[in-house]
Amino acid sequence: MPGDSFARLYADLIVWDAHACLPLVPGQDMSALERHRAAGASFVHVNVGMDYNPLPQIMRVIAGYRRWLEEHADRFLLAETVEDVRRAKRDGRLAVAFDLEGSMMLQGDLDMLDLFHDVGVRQMHLAYNRNNAVAGGCHDRDGGLSPLGRGVVRRINELGIIMDCSHMGLRSSLEVMEISTRPVVFSHSNVKALRDHPRNITDEQIEACAGSDGVVGICGIGPFLGDDEISTERLLRHVDYVAERVGPRHVGLGLDYVFDQTHDEMPAGQAQDYWYPETQGYDLQGMQIKPPEHLPEIAGALLDRGYEPEEVRAVMGGNFLRVAEATWSAAKGPV
Ligand SMILES: [Zn+2]
């Protein structure tokens, strides 16, 4: 495809990155997100806390991120609706929403979901690698959703938060996809059949996700792609696998780019090996992660591989946008 017609196609896309990580520090400068904007991204979901982060830290991180985004409204927008994402795209701004990795910050209280929704959380999963009172994690013996967990899924559906199953155990994720009344995503998870790692997902999970009309966001973390290799070719093998198995309607991108890998997120008193078992090959400071600068290259490579322009549009962001449209618009109340 000639360069200028590709440039026109790319400029017209809603490019959606379903997960990225800035340091979880109150008052954090978020200007690294300029890298997403410069790469033509339209939207990025930014992590505001994991199961091992204390609630006061998470609230202060959200407060600081909100302040920073307000002060940089010429280039960024805290998106509450799909229309906000479209408006940001028209303005050449980057739309941002927050996601939570786990549910321990709810402290067992469903009303906390309403509060997090009010301050900008639009996607969350229920467990982060290890079990908690709500659900099972992918690095634990997953006993499935607790009764509280079923209530959490119900309220997430009611509020219109995107239900995410990354980092969760197999059984809990299947139970979530069974009971969720809205599409379920894996915001940043790769294919277990291509790289056998507990963070990657089985064909059964991929099919259940598609059955909910959800999306698997292929992640740019080297050890989950395989061989700590982040080439576009390697990433597209995971995209191809999901597209061939359940259709290009159910695959997207969640690069999980960590802007500052030197920043140690582990709070005092928490054992890194508990949350990220060394036996699973974690090297948080040293692993390769596909950067946002590669987004245009991914779109071009999809075209070169024979994806139709409409399929490229879907994979680069249209699919996640569809899930957001089916979810964020929810009014509070039973669905
Ligand atoms: Zn994650």
Boltz pocket constraint, residues with backbone or C-beta under 6 A from the ligand:
constraints:
  - pocket:
      binder: B
      contacts: [[A, 101], [A, 166], [A, 167], [A, 188], [A, 256]]
      max_distance: 6.0
